[in-house]
Amino acid sequence: MALNTQPNFFEPGQHYFRSFSPGDDFYELLIDTHRDLTDEQSAQVNARLILLLANHIGDISVLREAMKIAREGV
């Protein structure tokens, strides 16, 4: 399985008027998750979220590719 870098946000059963709306919904959830947290708490949430999602993906080759892409240009 290869890393999908194309917009791929959706919610089962939800029909969106605009194709970018699911991404906007995700961004809003992400912002709300960090609201009222200190910088340290926010970093902890990010670390936990990364580990949870990495475990869900599970495929080391996909995770390796994602990490490589994430480091590019930093």
Sequence and secondary structure as in RCSB ss.txt:
>XXXX:A:sequence
MALNTQPNFFEPGQHYFRSFSPGDDFYELLIDTHRDLTDEQSAQVNARLILLLANHIGDISVLREAMKIAREGV
>XXXX:A:secstr
     S     TT   SSTTHHHHHHHHHHHHHHTT  HHHHHHHHHHHHHHHHHHH  HHHHHHHHHHHHTT 
